[in-house]
């Protein structure tokens, strides 16, 4: 007996659908898995912040007013002295340079950076310069927190903006007092790291979590053998690593790619009191509770009242105000919220209140105080 063509086609489509669903489930499980490099970093492998004071020259009359910014003229005098030109104190007070601006230069020195490599730098005005557009940063040493020079910056600024002013009117597009120079600094000194020192390497988790620390240590031990890794606390995992540099780098490269089961994050609600924004994570759950929330509004209106005397009466005109105060309180309905274990159910229950984000700030705090909210409130 042969199967009809429509039925056979339907069976093939159902089989294909089940196969696609299986693939989706497999790939969704893989997508949720994290690698060690995404949850932890090797201690000592970090970037360093560099900063320096510099001068931007070549501006089209939009620089600092040196009479109000003495460090601009002082910085120029110091730079000229390095070039063999000396400016007296009297000449400094007479300088009216409109094409020079004092700036602060910042950069991030990555780990393992070597002399000769290039860095991107940010340049920000320190004085009252109107615009840095079209300016050139002259040689500026960039120092670390130890006071040592690690890079030298120089180049033409890129300012993504425009501006014009005339007759008291002013138009500005974007920000003109800050710019960027791609590859504007050159590394002069490298920062030593302790990666190759000692028989062990420490991993530091991005967030303190004992469950994640245990899972990372277990994943490393399953791959490289029992006793290779051990969790020291909720953030640090100590790993035994090979002694030679090449073998240690290969070991770390393979270790960072190991998958780690994702831990369930702690239930947390982030509240921004300035903007009224509220963010809930997936672990937030809500217990059964009843809520009544009403609004109280006070309106004050003032009406001027003029008292005009009769002619030739010798009186004076008096202006007074009549104030009208009205207090209105909207009735608050008692709404019962069911227990919600999923984030979608929590959101649906809170939306049933019909409250604004500002009202939810007070409601969530009250629910937490009543013990019906399983989450930590964090106000930023």
Number of C-alpha atoms within 10 A of each C-alpha: 3 5 8 8 9 9 10 12 12 11 12 12 12 12 12 12 12 12 12 12 12 12 12 12 12 11 12 11 11 12 9 11 15 16 17 24 19 13 18 21 17 17 16 15 13 12 13 12 13 21 23 19 16 27 25 29 21 18 21 14 14 20 27 26 22 24 15 10 16 15 15 24 26 17 16 19 19 13 17 13 12 10 9 7 11 13 14 9 10 8 11 16 13 11 12 13 18 18 19 27 35 29 23 19 26 20 22 15 22 15 15 13 17 15 14 13 14 19 20 16 23 19 27 19 23 20 20 16 23 18 26 31 24 14 24 19 24 16 15 21 21 27 19 17 10 6 10 12 18 20 27 20 25 21 19 19 22 19 20 13 16 13 14 9 9 7 5 5 7 9 9 12 10 11 14 20 22 22 22 19 20 14 14 20 24 20 19 17 16 17 14 11 13 10 16 15 10 11 10 17 22 22 24 20 23 13 12 13 16 17 13 23 24 19 18 26 24 19 18 23 16 13 12 13 11 12 13 17 25 20 20 14 14 16 20 24 22 17 21 17 20 18 14 9 13 9 12 18 16 11 15 16 12 13 19 17 13 17 18 21 16 14 13 10 11 14 16 18 20 16 21 15 13 9 9 13 14 17 9 18 14 16 16 21 21 24 17 13 15 13 14 12 17 12 10 9 9 9 9 9 10 11 10 9 11 11 11 11 12 10 7 6 7 7 11 10 9 10 10 11 11 9 11 10 9 10 9 10 10 10 11 11 12 12 14 14 18 14 16 18 15 14 16 12 15 22 13 13 18 15 12 12 19 11 14 10 15 16 15 20 19 12 18 19 13 14 18 16 10 11 14 17 23 18 20 14 17 11 12 9
